[in-house]
Structure formats: structure tokens, C-alpha cells
Amino acid sequence: MMCIEATGLKKHFKSTVALDGIDLRVESGRILGLIGPNGAGKSTALNAILGLIPFEGGLKVLGRDPWTERNALMRDVCFIADVAVLPRWMSVAQALDYVAGVHPRFDRAKAETLLAKTSIQRMSKVRQLSKGMVTQLHLALIMAIDAKLLVLDEPTLGLDILYRKQFYDSLLNDYFDHSRTIVVTTHQVEEVQHILTDLMFIDRGRIVLDCSMEAFEERYAELAVSAGNLDAARALKPIYERQAFGRTVMLFDRADRARLAALGEVHTPNIGDLFVAVIGGQNAAAKEAGTA
């Protein structure tokens, strides 16, 4: 079953093209990482999916048009933005009471269990909490809702590295059950690599990479070139090259791993390095076309 399906999705803000006719397919039961630089169109795509903005082109989310059927859609969708806001006058206990009263699929016991892993006190006011604690509270509320689609836009912004790891481990082990679908955007790409089933890069309103993590691991290889093999490695046409600890490291697309292994140490690259290679290549090509 398809959870999200977009065809020729477009969005303009006056003269700015935010989404340039993208096609997007996300199957149910998958965890998609939507990665892109600032201003690439990530938030606009999420806002269209959530029915927060009108759009051009075709878009169905859980079989519904998010703009015309948003009320029905929101029964099955949860969302947390990078600028999560909770009323500052509200206590933690009141926040739990409120969500329990307005959302029939809220599991208060689960929210309490998630909060028990933090230092947040039930009678504390939101205004008394640190930025990281507010994010922890918001995440506990959202993850306790039995939604078919969970959309996370920079969900761990403001959290320290320990809680970021705990959050993603909890997301994978306590929330995801292969029937729910999760779409997550983040700049901390290495932290989500182990939970993703699918990867998508967006730049300048266009999808520039779309693959499963299985295909990612098969398609891309990183080579730490051994001394004396630099020319031979470059002859295999890497898509990216960098220096690390005095060695040249190259990233290859669909290269013969056996040939690479003869030239140095071969690894699967991390998402961050692939992102730099792909987006950097796109930007370089755009500059070259502009000066041609």
C-alpha cells in the first residue's frame, strides 16, 4: 500500500520555486529520510503532505487529498516541527490531560513511560523547562499517539547527543512496527542512518536521489586509497574526493568493488559524505551551466 504518492508536485512562493514538479512515492511501513540543505524544499514538501499549504500537481496521503480532506487525514497523522511550541503556562500533567482529551488514539500510559526516561517533573510548567526538555515532552506526546504516518522535521533539535540516540533507538524499537510510516528530516544525518529503510535527497525543489538503503549499500562505495594507487583510483572516476588523516578518500557510484579493493580499503559510505558528493556535484554542475 502506498502511504504518500505525489506526481508533478509544485509550489511557488511569488517568484521562488520551492517544489519543482517532484514525484514522490513512500510505501507504508517504511522509514524515509528526506535530506536536503536549507531552502531545498523539505519543509514545503512536508507542509504539502500535511495539508498546511495548497499545491499544484497530484498528491495523496493515506489515500486522501491533504488539502481538501485534512480533517480526516489528521486522525491518522502526527507531526512535530523543528520549532515545536507548547503553551508556556501549561504544566506537564495538563499537557498529558489535554492530548488525552482531544485525541482518541493517545496512549497516556505510553507517554508516561517515555517521560519516565527523562528528568521532567509532572507538575513543572512548560516555561520552567529547558529547550531540550520541551522537545522531550513534545516527542513523548507525539510518540504516544497511534498514528499511521509520523512526520518529524528536525525532531531532536536542541537535544544533547545522549538523548538524540535514545530517541532514535526508542523510535525504532518502541514505536515503529512495520505498519506505521515515518518521514524524518534532519541535518544530523549520520544519527538516522541505522534506522532508515529509504533515502531521498532534495535540492532546489527537485529530488536528486531516491533509493532504498539496501540499494544505497550496494550502489555506493568509499575507498581509502593506498599509497601509490592514486592515479589508478582516479581512473575509475570517483564522484567525490576528500582528504582524511593524510589519506585520499574517494566515493564511487556503481564501481566494481573487487577493483576498488585492490587499490585500498573499501567501506560503505555514510549518508553525510554521499550528501556532500551529490549536492556538491549538483551545485558545481549548476555553476558550470550558468557560466557556459
N, C-alpha and C positions, 0 to 999 in steps of 0.2 A: 504494500500500500504506500502511496506517495503522501508524505506529510506536507511538503512545500513544493509547489510547481509554478515556476514563473517562465513566461515566454515574452521576449522583447520588452522587458520591464524598463520603463523610462521615468525619469523625474528631473525636471528643470526648476531651478530657483532663479527667476529672471534670466540672466544671460549665462548662469552657471549650470553646467550639465553634471548632475550628481549621479545619475544612473543612465548609462548609455546603451539601452537595449539589451540588458543581460538576460541570459537563460539560466535557470536555476532549478535543480531537482534534488530534493532531500527525501530519502526514503524513511519511513517510520522505523524507529528502533535504532537510529544512528546518532553519533555524536559528531557534529560538524564544527570544525574550527574555521571561522571566517576571519582571515588575517589581511590587514592592509595598513598602509601608512595613514597618518592623519589627513582627513579630507578626501579619502579614496572612495567613499560612498558606503562604508559599512553601516553607520548609524542610519543613513537614509534607507538602505535596504531593510534593516530591522524595523524601522518605523512603518514602512510599507507593509511588511509581513504582519505587523501588529495592528494594522488598520488605523494608524495615527495620522497618516497623510494620504491624500489622493495620489493616483499614479496613472501612467499610461501603460498599455500593454496588458498581458494576461497574468493573473496571479490568483492562485488558490492555496489556501492554508487549511489543512484538515477538511478539504472538500468545499470550503466556503470562500466567498469573496470577502477579504478582511475589511474592505472599506464599507460595503453595504450590509454586511452581516456581522459586524464587530461584536455586538452584544452577545450573540450566540457563541461566537468564536472564543470570547474571553472566559467562558465556562471551562474551556479545555486548555487554556494557555496561561502561563505565568511568565513574568518579565521582571528583571532587575537591571536598572540602568547604572551607568558609571557615576551618576550624580543622585544616588538613592537618597530620598528625603522621607523622614518620618516626623510627625508633629513634635516639636521640642517640649511641649508641655505634657505630653503623654508619658505614662510610666510603662515599663516593660510589660507588667501584668495587664495593663489596659490595652496595650498593642495586641497581646495574645487574645484578650476578650473580644476586641474589635474584629480581628480577622476571623475568629471562630463564629462571630455573629453574621458576617457578610458572605463568607464563602463556604458552601456546603461540603466541599472536599478538603477542608482544612483538618489536619490531624494534630490536635493540640498536644497529645502525648509525644508525638514525634518531635514537635517544636521544642517541647520541654527537654527532651533527650539531647537535642542538638545544642540547646543553650547550656545544658549541664557541662558541656565540654569547654565552656568559656568561663570567664570570671564575672559575667554580667549578673547583677542582682535584680530580682523581680520587681522590687519597689523603686529602683532607680528611675529617674526621669531621663528621657532621651537627651535633654540638654546637659546632663551630667556625664554622659558617655563620651569617650574619645571617638574620633572619626573611625578608627578600626572597629570599636565596639558597636557603633551604629551599623556598620556594614555587616558585622557578625549577626546582629539582631535581624536585620533585613533578610539576610540569607537564610536564617533559621525559619522565618515566617514563610518565605517562598518555597523552600525545600520541603516544608511540611504540607504543601498542597498537592494533591494527587492530580497533576496535570498531564495531558498527552504531549504537550510541547512546552519546553522550558527554554527561554531566551535569556542569555546572560551577556550583558555588554560591559566588559571590564569588571567582572564581578568581585575581584579581590583587590581592587584599587584601594590603597590606604592600609592594607593589612601587612603585617610582618611576614617574613618568609616561612616561619613555622606554621602560622595559621593558614597561609595560602596552600601549603602542602596538605594540611589536614582537611581543608575544604575540598580540594580536588580528589583526595582519597575518599572522603565521605560521599562526594557526588557520584563516584564510580561504584563504590561498594554499598552505600545505603540508599541511593536514590535511583540510579539507572537500573532498569530491569529488562532491557531489550524490547519493551513495548513503548516506552517513552522515547521522545526525540529531544535532543539537546542541541542548541545552536549557541556557540560561545565565541565572543570576540575578546582578544586580549593582546597587549603588547609584550607580555611575558610568555612568549611562545614556547620556550623550552619547557615550561612548567605544565603545559597541557598536552605535550606530545604523546605521553604514555596513555592518555585516556581517549584520544580521538580515534574515530573509525574513518573519518573523511576529512579532507583538507581542501580549502579553497582560498586562493589569493585574489584580492580585488585591488585595482589601481585605476585611478582616473575614471571611475564609474564603469569599468569593464572587468569581467572575470578573466584573469590571465593564467590561472592554473586551477584545475579541478580534478582531483583524483582521490581514490581511497588510500588509506595508509598502507594497505598491502601493496598497491601499485607504486606508492612512493618508495617503499623499501626495495622493491625490485628495480625500479627505474633509475634511481639516483645513487651515486657512489662518490665517496670522498677519498682522495688519495693523498697521503703524506709522502711526498716524493723523496726517494733515497738519493744520496749524493751521486752525481754523475748521470742521473736519469732525467734531468730537467727538460732537455730538448725532446727526448723521446716521449715524455709525458705530454708536452705541449702539442706534439704532432697528433695526438689523439683528440685534440680540440675540446679542452675543458670549457665549461660555460662560466666559470668563475675561478679566480686565483687570489690567494692571500698568503701572508707570512705569519707563521705562528712558531714561537720559540726557536727561531733561526732556521726553520724548515719551510719549504713551499708546500702549501696545501691547495689542491685543486678539486673542483666539483665537476662531475661528469653526468651527462644525461644519456641513458641507454648505451653506455660503454660496455665493452667486453671485460668483465671483472677478472678473468684469467690474465688478460693482457695487462690490466692495471696492477695486479698482484705481483707481476714480475718487475714492477717499477717502484714498489714501496708498500706501505701499509694501507690497506683498504678498509674503510668503515662506511656504515650508513650515516649520512649527514644529519645534523639536527635541523629542525624546521627553520630556525633563525638564519642559518647560513644559506639555506635554499631560498628563503625570502629575500635576503640581500642580493643573491645571484639573479633571481628572476626579476625583481622590481628594479634593481640596478641596471639590468640589461634592457628593460623596457624604457627606463629614463634615458639611457645612453642612445638607444635607437631613436627616441623622440627628438633628442637634441640634434642628432645627426640628420634626421629628416628635416628639421627646422632650418638647418644651415646648408642643406644641399641646394 
